[in-house]
Amino acid sequence: MVNDDKDQDLICWSDAGDSFFVLDHERFAREVLGHWFKHQRFSSFVRQLNMYGFHKIPHLQQGVLRSDSDTEYWNFSHPNFRRDQPDLLCLIQCKKKSTAAPQDGVVNLRDPNTPTSNVPDA
């Protein structure tokens, strides 16, 4: 998606190739996401990125008043997502859900994911 030349005005690599930009998230959702996903929701795309360990990089203008004509761009990075290094893509994996016992010691006996070793004997 980032390497597709026809969408370079909507999504592109950073100059260093260590992150990527979504330059117009509304147009990107409308014109690009449907080609790659079963949806056209930018928020779902961001949620997917977060599940795979990508992080949004805040830019200097964030929080500063802008004119209505200014379009906010989004910048995302992942240590294993690099331009011209497709061999690293196999290292990008979905985050695992934690199966650790609750910190406060409370166990939900109705939760089917509760490990049986943490259930108190009756």
Buried (B, 14 or more C-beta within 10 A) or exposed (E): BBEEEEBEEBBBBBEEEBBBBBBBBEBBBEBBBEEEBEEBEBEBBBEEBEEEBBEBBEEEEEEEEEEEEEEEBBBBBBEBBBBEEEEEEEEEEEEEEEEEEEEEEEBEEEEEEBEEEEEEEE
